Amino acid sequence: MKTGHGRWSGWILLCLMGWTMMIAAAEPSANAASDAPQAQVLIVYYSLQGNTQQMAEAVAEGVARVDGVTARLRRVEDCTREDLQAADGLILGCPTYFASIPGTMKLAMDDWNWKWKVDFTNKVGGAFATGGGQTGGKEHTVISLLLFMLSNRMIVAGPLYESVERGTEWGEMGSSAMTGPLDPGVSDGQRDAARRLGERIARLARKMKDAP
Ligand SMILES: Cc1cc2nc3c(=O)[nH]c(=O)nc-3n(C[C@H](O)[C@H](O)[C@H](O)COP(=O)(O)O)c2cc1C
């Protein structure tokens, strides 16, 4: 037979259990964000001498700044149909050859559509380029990459930057680095532009993935 004291302690224990269960139901799970499927941003690049690869790595760092998004880095020669299909965001980068996309990169991109029949619809895209010259066509290369994306039903965007003095925010078409003798290699500022590109595309890709 239960004593009065025993009955009270049983009652208190029951209340405590109910209260704990109510709190657990009301609080969002700490793992809720990590349980959500990660958005994937694929960075595909062509690089013979390593400059564009450095930009691609900086783009990946920018993607990694965004929670819930994973970056996948692929040389164009190693990129598979599965890589492309799985991507929510796609960032393409290459050197400028004769003011445009190098043949190796262009042939691969043509095949993605023509032979592989990848469905690019509503993937979020961005682009970057390197070039030896100051006015050697880097921007034309970036725009050519974006035109491929637009033709394939993608949504394109560029990096943002802030003017602290004016309190305004600006958009760019992509990121680029001048690598020729007048300004060899990839500078910190150019890497920063590549990171901002990665971050912007990652944010948009996550938004598109979350959209109903
Ligand atoms: C065949 C060829 C053509 C090139 N044409 C241009 C050009 O038209 N404009 C330019 O700015 N740089 C040009 N370059 C320089 C490359 O774009 C530059 O060195 C680039 O950063 C190389 O990238 P990578 O180090 O990733 O291979 C050319 C280089 C090669 C090999």
The ligand as a Tripos MOL2 file, in Angstrom:
@<TRIPOS>MOLECULE
LIG
   31    33     1     0     0
SMALL
NO_CHARGES

@<TRIPOS>ATOM
      1 C1         46.0930   30.4530  -75.7670 C.3       1 LIG1
      2 C2         45.9930   31.5780  -74.7850 C.ar      1 LIG1
      3 C3         45.2530   32.7030  -75.1030 C.ar      1 LIG1
      4 C4         45.1340   33.7580  -74.1920 C.ar      1 LIG1
      5 N1         44.3690   34.8460  -74.5360 N.ar      1 LIG1
      6 C5         44.1990   35.8440  -73.6340 C.ar      1 LIG1
      7 C6         43.3550   36.9480  -73.9510 C.ar      1 LIG1
      8 O1         42.7590   37.0660  -75.0280 O.2       1 LIG1
      9 N2         43.1960   37.9040  -73.0170 N.ar      1 LIG1
     10 C7         43.8150   37.8640  -71.7940 C.ar      1 LIG1
     11 O2         43.6320   38.7610  -70.9790 O.2       1 LIG1
     12 N3         44.6210   36.8050  -71.4710 N.ar      1 LIG1
     13 C8         44.8220   35.7990  -72.3600 C.ar      1 LIG1
     14 N4         45.5980   34.7110  -72.0290 N.ar      1 LIG1
     15 C9         46.1940   34.6460  -70.6720 C.3       1 LIG1
     16 C10        45.3910   33.7790  -69.7180 C.3       1 LIG1
     17 O3         44.0170   34.1000  -69.7620 O.3       1 LIG1
     18 C11        45.8870   33.9710  -68.3000 C.3       1 LIG1
     19 O4         47.2440   33.7110  -68.2160 O.3       1 LIG1
     20 C12        45.0860   33.0970  -67.3290 C.3       1 LIG1
     21 O5         45.1930   33.6110  -66.0270 O.3       1 LIG1
     22 C13        45.5800   31.6620  -67.3270 C.3       1 LIG1
     23 O6         44.7940   30.9100  -66.4530 O.3       1 LIG1
     24 P1         45.3280   29.6050  -65.7120 P.3       1 LIG1
     25 O7         46.5590   30.0180  -64.9210 O.co2     1 LIG1
     26 O8         44.2300   29.1860  -64.8310 O.co2     1 LIG1
     27 O9         45.6500   28.6140  -66.7730 O.co2     1 LIG1
     28 C14        45.7660   33.6820  -72.9240 C.ar      1 LIG1
     29 C15        46.5280   32.5450  -72.6250 C.ar      1 LIG1
     30 C16        46.6450   31.5100  -73.5310 C.ar      1 LIG1
     31 C17        47.4490   30.2800  -73.1690 C.3       1 LIG1
@<TRIPOS>BOND
     1     1     2 1
     2     2     3 ar
     3     2    30 ar
     4     3     4 ar
     5     4     5 ar
     6     4    28 ar
     7     5     6 ar
     8     6     7 ar
     9     6    13 1
    10     7     8 2
    11     7     9 ar
    12     9    10 ar
    13    10    11 2
    14    10    12 ar
    15    12    13 ar
    16    13    14 ar
    17    14    15 1
    18    14    28 ar
    19    15    16 1
    20    16    17 1
    21    16    18 1
    22    18    19 1
    23    18    20 1
    24    20    21 1
    25    20    22 1
    26    22    23 1
    27    23    24 1
    28    24    25 2
    29    24    26 1
    30    24    27 1
    31    28    29 ar
    32    29    30 ar
    33    30    31 1
@<TRIPOS>SUBSTRUCTURE
     1 LIG1         1 GROUP 0 **** ****
